Structure formats: C-alpha cells, structure tokens
Amino acid sequence: MWLLKAALFFTLFAFALNNQNVVAVHFFFGQQWQAPLVLVVLAAFVAGMALGVMFMVPRWWRSRQAARKSGTASPAATSPTASDSAGPPHGI
C-alpha cells in the first residue's frame, strides 16, 4: 500500500514540476490572474470540491433532520460496534 501511495505522490510531483509555465486566466472586464499552471489546476480542483460540498450539505442536513423526526437512528448515533473500535479505515 505504501508503494502505491509513493507512486501516486511522485506522479503528482512530476506533474507539478513539468507544469511550471506561467499561464494567464482571463476574467471579465479585462481582469486576469497569472500563475503557474499547476496552481491554476489546483485552484480549479479546490473550487470544484467547495461547490460540491456547498450543494450537498443542505441535502445531507435535511436527510439527517428527517431521520431524527421519523425516529430512525443513523449508524453514527448507535452504540459503537467492533468495527468502530478498530479505528478509521485505511486508504488514500
């Protein structure tokens, strides 16, 4: 597993090293942002994740409230099981 994580890290690191050219992102009204390509890609990824979380949180919140009103307990609200005491799952 560590070998896979190291390979992923070095692949992303090589991507960042190969994309250091400065690019310009043009906004409205003649505004522009100049930054290395890898930062532009990272900013787009973070913005996409933030939008996804922003749109999913209200739906998640409503489903939690509906579950509380209906009397069904979520798995997190139940007593800990043997799988919970083993710790968090391992992964990337």
Secondary structure as UniProt FT lines:
FT   HELIX           2..18
FT   STRAND          22..26
FT   HELIX           28..30
FT   STRAND          32..36
FT   HELIX           37..70
FT   HELIX           75..77
FT   HELIX           82..85
//
